[in-house]
Amino acid sequence: MPKEVLNILDITEPDNGELNLPDLKFYSRCYELYHINRGVFNTIDNWFFENGVEDVLNRRFYILTFLKFISTNIPAAGTQKFIRFGHGGLAIKLNEFIKNINL
């Protein structure tokens, strides 16, 4: 399988208003678009924070970009109530995402 390289600059930037939503509304938007539960959302948010993305707007941009990345790379993403990663799968996908970003 060829390695897909992502360029952050090539990804459609979300509406700045979307990034500035209050926390619950931002999570609700992510749920509507990508079907992730609150625990997964919090884990993704924390993972980016722990890995140096401390600015909230930048972190939200990375969260949306990551969710777009996984929604195109997980076959059943649109067919279940929530996207499922399996044991340790979220960390694997986050690391895969970071490795595939062409900064």
N, C-alpha and C positions, 0 to 999 in steps of 0.2 A: 504494500500500500504506500503510495507516494506521500511524503511528508508535506502537509499543507502549511504554508508559511503565512501568518497573518501579519498585516501591517496595520497598526492602530490607526494610522492616518487614513487608510482606505475604508475603514468601517464607518458607516453612516453615524454621525454624531446624533445622540438623542437631543430632543428639544431641551434647551437649558431649563425651561420651566419644569420639565420632568425630573431633572436632577435636583431641583430646589424644593420638591414636594416635602411635606412633613414625613417623618419616618413611616408611619402606618400607611399613608397614601402611597409612598414609594414602594413599600413592600406589596401593597395591594395591586399596584401596576405590574410589578414583576410576576405576581401570581396570575393575573389576567393573561399576560403575554406568554409566560413560560411554565406555568403550573408547578411551581416549587412551594413546598410548605415553609412555614416560618422558621423551623429549626434549620433547614438547609440554607435558607436565606441568611440567617444569623451566622452560620458556620462560614459561608462564603465571604460575608462582610468582615468577619473577624480574621479570616485567613489573609485577605488582602491587607488589612490593617497590620497584622503581625509580620507581613512581608514587605513593609515599608510604604504602603499607600495610606498615609495618615490623613490627607485632606479628604473631607467628606465628598466633595463634588468629583474629585478624581476617582475615589473609591467607587462611587456610584456608577461612573462611566465604565470602570473596569468590570463591575458586577453585571451591567447590562451587556457589555461586550462578551463576557464569559458565558452568560446565559444564551446569547445568540449563537455562540460557538458550540455549546453543548446541544442546543436544540437542533442544530443541523448535523450533529455527529452521533446522536442517540436515536436509533430507528423508531422506538416506540414513544418518543417525546410527546407527540400529539394525540396519542391514543389512550393515555391513562389519566387518572385524576391528578396524580403528581408524577414528576420525573423521578425515577428510582435509580440509585447509583450502586446499591449493594454495599457490602461491608468493605470499607476503605476506598470505595470507588470515587467518592467526591474528591478526596485528596489526590488520587491518581489523575482525575480529569483537570483539576486545578494546576497540577504540575505540568501536565501535557499542554494545557493552554499557555502557560508562561513560556515553555520551551518553544512554542510555535509562533510567538509574537516576534516580529522583526522590528525591533526598536530603532 
